[in-house]
Amino acid sequence: MGYPRLGGEGGRGGDVWFVAQERTTLKTIKDRYPQKRFLAGTGANSSVKALKGEKGKDCEVHVPVGISVLCDDGKQIGELNAAGERLLVARGGLGGSLATNFMPCKGQRRIVHLDLKLIADVGLVGFPNAGKSSLLSKISHAKPEIANYAFTTVQPELGKVMYADYKQISVADLPGLIEGAHANKGMGHKFLKHVERTKQLLLVVDISGFQLSIKTRFRTAFETILLLTKELELYKEELLTKPAVLAVNKMDLPCAKDNLSELMKQLQNPQDFLHLLQEEMIPANTLEFKDIIPISTYTGEGIEELKARIRKSIDEEAEQENEEYRKKKLLLLQTSEEGQVNRS
C-alpha cells in the first residue's frame, strides 16, 4: 500500500517464474507443491522510513527441461528447453501509488498446465514389436523392457550412445505407433508429441512385415514405412522435414534377404507401388532416408554400421547449422559496417 500523506509508493508484488533444471521431474513438483499452488510474496507497504516499498519475493519453481507451459485455454505461454532457462508465468501487481489512489493492484492469477516433451538427438519410430527397445539396448547402456509382444514400451526410454572419442548421442525409444495414431488412437499424441523434440528420426521396421492382431491387416515392410510416414504427416507435416535413417530389423529371419531386395526396389520407385495401400493411407510426401541399414538386434548384424551412420548424420547436421550461423553473423557484420560507412 502507498503512503498518501508523503506520496509514498508501495512495493509491487513478486513474480512467479518457472526455471528449467536438470534431474527435476513432474513428480518432484507434485511432491513439493501438493496443493499445486505457486504463490509469490506481497510487496512491502510504503512508510516514513522507506517511501518506496520493497518488491515482494519472487516464487521460483524448478521444472524439468523440455517443459511446455500452457494456459487453461490451451494457448502456449512458453517452453523451457535448456537448463537455466526462465519463464515468467505470472506477474506481480503494482504497489499503491498516486495513480491507483495509493491502493495496490492485484497481480496475475493463472491456471497453467505443464506438458513435458522428451528432448533427444534421435527418436526411434516404428510400429509395436519392430525391435526398437532391443535396438536401444544394443547401441546404448539403456535397459528397456523387452518382450515378444506389442506395446512393451508404454513410456519413452532414453539411452546414450557412447563413441570412442567420448561423443554422446541421446536416443529415445518411443512407444509404438499404430494406424490412426494421429487421431490419438493407441499411444497417439503421447507418442507423437515427443517426436517433435527429436533432431532426427530413426525408423525401425520388421523386414518380415507387421500385424498388430488377427483383426488387423498384415502389412509388409514397405507398407509399414508408408503408414508410419502418413501418421507423422497427419499429426504435423513438419516432422517429415527432419533428417531420417531407416533401420531394417530382423535380418536373421528366413527369407529376409529376398524381402530386403524387394523393399529396396520399392523404396527406389515408391510411386510404382502405392496401389498396395488404400488411397487415404498414402502420404502426400514420402520420407527421404539419408541411409538404409539392414540390421539384426538378435545377431548384432549392422549395429556398428548403424551407430556410425547415426554419428555421421548428427555431425553433418551440426556442421550445417554452424555454417548457417556463420553466414548470419557475417551478414549482420556486413550490414553493421555498411551502416557505419553511411553515417560517416
N, C-alpha and C positions, 0 to 999 in steps of 0.2 A: 504494500500500500504506500501511496505517496504521502508527503508531508505538506499539506496545503499552506500553512502559515509561512513557511520558508521556501515554498516551491520545490520541495524535495521530490525525487523520483524513486519509486520502489524498484527493487531488482526484478528482472524478468525471470520467469520460471526456467528450470533446467530442461534440456532436450533429451529425447530417447534416441540412442544410437545403437545400431547393430554392427558388431565388429567381427569379421571373419577370423577364425582361429583354428589352427591345426589340432587334431585329436579331439575336437568338440563334436558331439553328436546331438541329434534331436532329443534323445533320452536325457542327455546332460542338462539341457534347457528345462525339460519337464521336471526333472528331479530338483533343480534349483528354484524353479518358479512353479510350484504345484498349482497355484491359483491362476497361472497363465496371465498375470498382470505385470506390466513393466511401468513403474512409476518414478518419474524424475522429481527432484527436490523443488520446494517452493522458494521463490525469491525473497530476500530479506526486505523488511519494511524500511522506509526512509526514516531517519531520525536526526536529531540535532547534531550528533557526533558524526553521522555518515549520511549526508543528504541524498547520495545515490546509493540505494541498497545493493547488496551483493547479489549476483546471479545465483539461482538455485543450482544444486548439484546435478550434473548430468547423470543419466542412467545408461550405462554401457552393458549391452547384452552380448555375450560371446556366442557366435553361431557357427555352424560348420561351413567350410569352404565349399562353394558350389550352390549356395542357397539363393533362391528367388523369393522376394518378398512381394506378396500380392495384397491389394485392398480387398475388402469384403465383397466388392462388386466384380472381382476377378482381374482388375487392372493392375499391371505390374508397377510397383514403386521403384524397384531396382534389383540388381544382382550383386553378389559378392563372390568373385571368382578367384581371389588370391588372398593368402593370409595377410592380415593387417589392413585390408580394405575396410572402409567405414561407410555406413549408410544412415542418413538422418531419416528416422521413421516418424517421429512426432516432435514438433517444435513447441517450446515453452511459450506461455503467454507473456505479453508485455506487462511491465510493472506499472503501478499507478502513477499518473503524471497529469500535468495541466490539460493535455489533450483528452484524457479519459476521466476528467473530473476527479483525479487522484485515486481512482478505483482500479485495481488490477484487472487485466483481461484474462479470460480463460485460455489455456493452452490447447493444442490439438489433442483430440481423443480419437483413436483409430482402432478398428478391429483388423488385424492382419493375419494372413495365412503364410506359413513357411513351406516352400516346396523345394526339396533337396534333389538336385540332379548330379549324378556322378560325373566327375571330370577325369578323363583318361586320354592317353595318346591314341590308343587303338580300341575300338569296340568290336567284340565278336558278335556277328549277326548270323542267325540261322534258325531253321525250324527245330522243334524239340528232338532230342536224340541224334543230332547231327555229329556230336562229338566235341562240342565247344568246351565243356568242362574238362574232358580228357586232354584236349589240346592245351588249355591254360595250365594244367598240372605238368605238362611236358616241357613247356617253354619258360615256365616261371617257378617260383617257390610256393605258389598258392596251393592250397589243399581243398579244392571244392568237392562237394559230394558228387560221386559218380555212380551211376547205376544204369542198367539196360531198360529204362522205361522213360516215357516222355515227362517233361516238366520236373526233372530232378532239381534244376536251378529255379528257385522261386524269388530270389533277390540277387542283385548284382554282386559279383565277386571280383575283387581287384587283385591282380598279380603284377609283379615287376619282372621284366625280362632283363637279366644281367649280361653284360658283354665284357670281353677280356680287358677293354680299356676303361672299365668302370662306368660306362654309359648305362643308364637305366631307362627303360621304356615301360610305361604303365599300360596294362592291357585289362580291359573289363569284360568279364563273361556275363552277358546279359540274358535274362530269361527268354526262353524260346518263343518265337513268334508263331502265330497260326493265321490261316486265311481269315481276314476280317479284323486283324489287329488294329487297323487304322480307325475302325468303328468301336474300339475298346473291347473287342472280344478277347477271351483268354487273358493274358497279362496286359494286352493292349497298350494303353497310354503309359502304364507304369514302366513298360519296356522302352517305348519309343522316345519318351522324354529324355532318357539317358543317352540315346544315340546322338541327340543334338549337341551334347557337350564333348563328344569324342572328335579328335582331329582327323582320324582316318577310320575306314571301315575294313574289317576283315570278315568276308562272308565265308561261312563254313557249310559245305553241302556234303551229303552222303552220296557217293558215286552210284550206289545201288538204288537210289530213289528214296521216297518217304511216303508213309501213310500214317496219319495220326491215329486212326481207329478203323474198325471194319465198316463203320458207317460213312467214312470219307473216302474220296477217290485217291488212288495211288498216283503219285507224282514222280516223274523222272527227275534226274539231277538238273537238266535244262529247265524243265517246268518250275522246279523249286527256285532256281535263280530268278526267273521272270516274276514269280509270285512274291518273292522277297522284295524285289525291286518295286513292284506295284504297291506293296504295303508301305514302303518308305515314301514313295511318291505321293500317295494319297494322304499320308499324315503331314508331310511337309516336303514340298518339291525340292527345296534347297539341299536336303540330305543327299540327293543324287550328285551334287557337285563336289562332295567330299572325295578325296583320293581313296581308291578301293583296291584291295588284293583279294583274290579268290583262292581258298584252300579246299581242294577236292579230297575229302577224307575217305577212309576205309578202303584204301588201295590194296589191302591184304586179302580182300574178299574175292571169291571166284568171279570170273568174267569182268573184273574191274578194269583191266587194260582195254578190253573191247568197248566197254561203256565209256571210258575216258576218250578213246578215239572218236566215238560218236559225239560226245559232248563238245570236243574241240571243233568238230565240223559245224555243229550247231551255233557255237559262240562266234565263229568266224563269219557266218552268214545268218544271223538270227532272224532276219525278215523272211527267210525261206521256211522257217519252222513255227512261225507264230500261229498258224492254223491249229496247232496242237492244243491251244487254250481257247476258252470262251472269250469273246470279244471284250467283255467288261473286265477280264483279268489280265489283259495285255497292257503293259506300261506304255506311256506315251514316249518315254525315252529309256533306252537300256543303259545299264551301268557299263562304263569302260574300265576294265581292270588293268592296273599297272603291271600285275604279274598273275599268272595262274600256276599254282604249285600243287602237284599231286602229293598227298601225304598219307601216312598211316599212324595214328596215335598208338596203335597196338604194337607195331614192329619198330616204330621210330623213323620209318622211311620219310625223307623230305623235311624233317623237323628242323635240322640245322640250316638247310637252304631257306626255309620259310623265315627263320629268325634273321638271317642275313638280308633277305628281301624287305622285311619289315623295317630293319635298321636303315637300309638304303633309301626306302621311301620316305621315312621320317626325316632323314638328313637332307634329302632333296627339297622337301617342302620347307624346312627351316632355312635352307640357303636361299630359296626363292623369296621367302618372307623378308630375310635380311637384305636381299637385293632391292626389293620394293621399298623397304625402309630407307636404304641409302639413296635411292632415286628421289624419294620425297624430301629428304634432308637437303640434297643437292639443289632441288628445285626451290625450296624455301630460302636457301642461302643465296642463290642467284637472284631471286625476287627481291630479297633484302638489299643486296648490293646495287641493283638497278634503282631501287627507291632512294638510296643514299646519293647516287650519282645525280639523279633528277633534282634532289633537294639542293645539292651544291651548285 
